[in-house]
Amino acid sequence: MRSFDERIIRYEKLYKRRLSWLMTICLASACFNILSGRPFFIYLATFELLTFLPFLPNRQLFQKELQVENIEIIG
């Protein structure tokens, strides 16, 4: 079984990868909007941001991903 610190480091890498993909996709949508002049890509970027909201860090997500029953979030 992995130690808690190893699981945190692994989750941090995974979360950074998710955020970088989201940023890349939204930036591409914005560029396509500028190049094409069609509002569809702004709607697509907004949809992508809204679908990402459930994956923002929260207590339940940390408990699931880090496999810890009791976790306190300070701050």
Secondary structure, 3 states (H helix, E strand, C coil): CCCHHHHHHHHHHHHHHHHHHHHHHHHHHHHHHHHHCCCHHHHHHHHHHHHHHHHCCCHHHHHHHHCCCCCCCCC
